Amino acid sequence: MQRKTLLPSECPIARGLEQVGEWWSILLMRDALQGLKRFDEFARSLDIAPSMLTRRLNSLVDAGMLQKVPYSQRPLRYEYIPTDKGKDFLVVLMAFVSWGNKHLAPEGESVQMVDRDSGQRLKLMFTTIAETQSLPLDRCTVRPGPAASAAMRDRLHNI
């Protein structure tokens, strides 16, 4: 059975899931953004079948999240480097860390978000576009954008 594509959707969440919605893909992006680059490093980290790893890496390359760069000619071998699009996925991963720590870690946090330079703990925050004001998550919502269809405007009308 052919899987439905979410690309035609105007919802940015649906479009994002089309790119990285499979859990192996999200874990591969986590590892790539933490510095893993090579097939064997990903395989070791995730204990994933080689055929599945190949499919997921290829899908992330096709989605523009990773760039495939040769590092050896004999035999031909590649490294997988996050693109700018892939690097921007870090905010999604940090949101997962925050949410998982709050709701899925009764034994305590095994991973914490910290400032790379100072080591100080961080929490997920939003700022206004002008970056003049920090806002807590409960003050954030969504609204129709300039390209929203009538259906999207209706959907978001009551939010």
VOPAGU-2260 file (C-alpha; in pm, 1 decimal, decimal comma):
REM VOPAGU-2260
SITE   aa  ch    i         X         Y         Z
SITE  MET   A    0       0,0       0,0       0,0
SITE  GLN   A    1     134,1     344,1     -96,6
SITE  ARG   A    2     172,1     588,3     190,9
SITE  LYS   A    3     -10,5     918,5     165,5
SITE  THR   A    4     213,5    1221,5     116,7
SITE  LEU   A    5     173,9    1524,7     340,5
SITE  LEU   A    6     367,1    1763,6     113,6
SITE  PRO   A    7      55,7    1918,6     -47,0
SITE  SER   A    8     -70,2    2019,8     297,5
SITE  GLU   A    9     -30,1    2384,0     387,2
SITE  CYS   A   10      23,6    2291,2     753,4
SITE  PRO   A   11     392,1    2336,0     844,3
SITE  ILE   A   12     369,3    2050,0    1094,8
SITE  ALA   A   13     240,9    1809,9     828,2
SITE  ARG   A   14     509,3    1924,1     583,7
SITE  GLY   A   15     776,4    1881,4     850,1
SITE  LEU   A   16     653,5    1530,7     927,7
SITE  GLU   A   17     683,0    1446,9     559,0
SITE  GLN   A   18    1054,2    1532,8     583,5
SITE  VAL   A   19    1150,1    1375,8     918,3
SITE  GLY   A   20     836,6    1213,0    1064,8
SITE  GLU   A   21     977,5     863,0    1081,4
SITE  TRP   A   22    1141,0     809,5    1421,3
SITE  TRP   A   23    1468,0     673,6    1280,4
SITE  SER   A   24    1502,1     999,1    1084,1
SITE  ILE   A   25    1460,4    1210,8    1396,5
SITE  LEU   A   26    1719,0    1003,2    1582,5
SITE  LEU   A   27    1958,1    1024,8    1286,4
SITE  MET   A   28    1921,5    1403,1    1286,6
SITE  ARG   A   29    1988,4    1404,5    1662,3
SITE  ASP   A   30    2309,1    1207,8    1608,9
SITE  ALA   A   31    2416,7    1415,0    1307,6
SITE  LEU   A   32    2363,0    1738,2    1500,7
SITE  GLN   A   33    2571,4    1592,2    1784,8
SITE  GLY   A   34    2859,9    1532,2    1546,4
SITE  LEU   A   35    2820,7    1181,6    1405,7
SITE  LYS   A   36    2894,9    1171,9    1033,0
SITE  ARG   A   37    2968,3     822,7     909,1
SITE  PHE   A   38    2747,2     524,7     833,9
SITE  ASP   A   39    2921,5     301,9    1088,6
SITE  GLU   A   40    2888,4     571,5    1359,8
SITE  PHE   A   41    2512,3     596,3    1302,1
SITE  ALA   A   42    2478,7     217,3    1290,2
SITE  ARG   A   43    2665,4     180,0    1620,6
SITE  SER   A   44    2474,0     459,4    1791,7
SITE  LEU   A   45    2127,4     342,8    1689,0
SITE  ASP   A   46    2171,6     -35,6    1650,8
SITE  ILE   A   47    1975,9      -5,4    1326,6
SITE  ALA   A   48    1968,7    -252,8    1038,0
SITE  PRO   A   49    2199,3    -143,2     754,0
SITE  SER   A   50    1917,2    -148,1     497,6
SITE  MET   A   51    1697,8      74,2     714,4
SITE  LEU   A   52    1989,1     308,0     786,9
SITE  THR   A   53    2061,6     341,2     415,3
SITE  ARG   A   54    1696,0     422,7     340,5
SITE  ARG   A   55    1669,3     678,9     620,5
SITE  LEU   A   56    1999,1     850,5     533,2
SITE  ASN   A   57    1897,0     868,2     167,1
SITE  SER   A   58    1559,6    1015,0     259,9
SITE  LEU   A   59    1726,5    1282,7     474,1
SITE  VAL   A   60    1964,1    1365,2     188,5
SITE  ASP   A   61    1667,8    1382,3     -53,9
SITE  ALA   A   62    1482,1    1608,3     192,6
SITE  GLY   A   63    1779,2    1844,8     205,8
SITE  MET   A   64    1845,9    1780,4     576,5
SITE  LEU   A   65    2183,8    1611,5     523,9
SITE  GLN   A   66    2450,3    1648,2     257,5
SITE  LYS   A   67    2634,8    1337,2     138,5
SITE  VAL   A   68    3007,9    1414,8     106,5
SITE  PRO   A   69    3271,6    1157,9       0,2
SITE  TYR   A   70    3557,1    1111,3     246,9
SITE  SER   A   71    3722,6     807,7      84,0
SITE  GLN   A   72    3758,7     714,4    -282,9
SITE  ARG   A   73    3880,3     357,2    -236,2
SITE  PRO   A   74    3646,7     226,2    -126,7
SITE  LEU   A   75    3398,9     506,0    -195,5
SITE  ARG   A   76    3255,7     613,4     141,2
SITE  TYR   A   77    3050,6     910,3     249,5
SITE  GLU   A   78    2996,4    1135,6     546,1
SITE  TYR   A   79    2655,7    1286,8     615,3
SITE  ILE   A   80    2674,5    1652,0     713,9
SITE  PRO   A   81    2375,8    1859,2     831,1
SITE  THR   A   82    2275,5    2128,8     583,9
SITE  ASP   A   83    2151,1    2467,8     701,4
SITE  LYS   A   84    1798,9    2322,9     684,8
SITE  GLY   A   85    1915,7    2028,5     894,6
SITE  LYS   A   86    2089,5    2254,8    1147,1
SITE  ASP   A   87    1765,7    2448,3    1192,1
SITE  PHE   A   88    1603,8    2120,7    1305,6
SITE  LEU   A   89    1795,8    2157,3    1633,1
SITE  VAL   A   90    1516,3    2372,7    1773,1
SITE  VAL   A   91    1271,8    2084,9    1716,4
SITE  LEU   A   92    1504,3    1844,8    1898,4
SITE  MET   A   93    1544,7    2087,5    2188,5
SITE  ALA   A   94    1164,6    2111,3    2213,3
SITE  PHE   A   95    1155,7    1729,8    2234,0
SITE  VAL   A   96    1415,4    1738,4    2513,3
SITE  SER   A   97    1214,9    1995,7    2708,3
SITE  TRP   A   98     885,2    1812,2    2662,9
SITE  GLY   A   99    1035,4    1469,4    2733,6
SITE  ASN   A  100    1207,5    1588,9    3050,6
SITE  LYS   A  101     884,8    1741,7    3178,1
SITE  HIS   A  102     647,7    1456,1    3096,4
SITE  LEU   A  103     841,6    1135,5    3030,4
SITE  ALA   A  104    1126,0    1126,0    3283,9
SITE  PRO   A  105     986,8    1024,2    3624,7
SITE  GLU   A  106    1335,0     897,5    3719,5
SITE  GLY   A  107    1484,9    1238,6    3647,2
SITE  GLU   A  108    1649,5    1407,9    3351,0
SITE  SER   A  109    1909,6    1206,4    3164,4
SITE  VAL   A  110    1970,6    1496,3    2923,3
SITE  GLN   A  111    1967,1    1866,1    3009,2
SITE  MET   A  112    1975,4    2173,0    2787,2
SITE  VAL   A  113    2264,9    2399,6    2884,0
SITE  ASP   A  114    2451,7    2701,1    2748,3
SITE  ARG   A  115    2758,5    2564,2    2567,3
SITE  ASP   A  116    2986,8    2835,8    2710,5
SITE  SER   A  117    2863,6    2883,5    3067,4
SITE  GLY   A  118    2702,4    2548,1    3137,9
SITE  GLN   A  119    2395,5    2724,1    3276,2
SITE  ARG   A  120    2064,0    2538,5    3245,6
SITE  LEU   A  121    1831,5    2655,5    2969,2
SITE  LYS   A  122    1456,8    2644,4    2918,6
SITE  LEU   A  123    1264,9    2669,0    2597,3
SITE  MET   A  124    1151,1    3025,9    2536,6
SITE  PHE   A  125    1011,3    3234,1    2257,7
SITE  THR   A  126    1088,3    3595,1    2180,1
SITE  THR   A  127     904,1    3849,8    1977,4
SITE  ILE   A  128    1038,8    3896,2    1625,5
SITE  ALA   A  129    1198,7    4220,7    1739,8
SITE  GLU   A  130    1367,3    4013,8    2016,8
SITE  THR   A  131    1270,3    4271,5    2274,5
SITE  GLN   A  132    1053,5    4050,6    2489,6
SITE  SER   A  133    1069,2    3688,2    2605,9
SITE  LEU   A  134     738,2    3507,5    2624,5
SITE  PRO   A  135     644,1    3187,6    2807,3
SITE  LEU   A  136     498,5    2907,7    2597,4
SITE  ASP   A  137     145,9    2960,8    2730,5
SITE  ARG   A  138     144,0    3307,0    2570,1
SITE  CYS   A  139     223,9    3164,4    2225,7
SITE  THR   A  140     -33,5    3062,7    1966,4
SITE  VAL   A  141     -68,1    3044,6    1589,5
SITE  ARG   A  142    -269,1    3247,9    1341,8
SITE  PRO   A  143    -323,8    3233,2     968,0
SITE  GLY   A  144     -31,6    3363,7     765,5
SITE  PRO   A  145     -47,9    3563,2     444,2
SITE  ALA   A  146     -52,5    3247,5     229,2
SITE  ALA   A  147    -327,5    3072,0     432,2
SITE  SER   A  148    -617,4    2926,8     237,4
SITE  ALA   A  149    -977,5    2988,6     337,7
SITE  ALA   A  150    -984,2    2639,5     492,9
SITE  MET   A  151    -676,6    2716,4     704,3
SITE  ARG   A  152    -826,7    3049,3     811,0
SITE  ASP   A  153   -1145,5    2869,2     916,8
SITE  ARG   A  154    -946,4    2603,1    1100,7
SITE  LEU   A  155    -746,6    2857,9    1297,4
SITE  HIS   A  156   -1037,2    3093,6    1357,9
SITE  ASN   A  157   -1116,0    2954,0    1705,2
SITE  ILE   A  158    -763,0    2912,7    1834,1
